[in-house]
Amino acid sequence: MKSLVAFIIGFSLMSTPAFSDNFTVLIWGDSLSSGYGIPKDQAWANLLSSRVKDLDIKVVNGSIPGEITQGGKERIRGMLSAHQPDLVVLGLGSNDGLQGLDTREMYNNLESMINVCFEADAEVLLLGMKIPPNYGAVYTRSFYRVFEALAEKYQVGFVPFFLEPVALDFDLMQDDGIHPTAEAQILLLEHIWPSLAAYFPADPTSSYN
């Protein structure tokens, strides 16, 4: 009898899926999404996690400060395999722009990540970025056009400018003028919330109006 019970328990454990049925969101970004310079629990990604914790939605933040699109492309397959997200919030590109990297290479890297997400049955929400005008009109336009072109080509969800509600408010930016303050994080979340919520199994937007 004990052997039978042990067999049943063992079979049950072996049959349990490695992943839960929760809807999983993978945030794939850089310092703008990792909470650089502020307490991590105040970062917009953590605020999102707290907001949806009772909705069977899991948030995984794979963002790394300083990450460029090349690094994101190299890492993403492992994270997709480990977490099997339903939605990837793709927020990379800012550091490519600030370093003046080739926008064609940036396009190729982001495109590769979008396709890898699709292969993993994950949808994509693309966060558009902008860089200061001192990089020159040609480069700044070419940089932003990368996001527009990818959103158009792949028909993915698109937030035209992630930092729009805070970028021009010095009180909401840290001393470096690049990273939003802790107070700005809720504004960033509210800015992208409608786009995020559109992917969730049950539309929760009415709960947070």
Summary of the structure (lengths in Angstrom):
residues: 209
radius of gyration: 19.2
end to end distance: 57.1
largest distance: 77.7
contacts: 635
relative contact order: 0.14
helix: 53%
strand: 13%
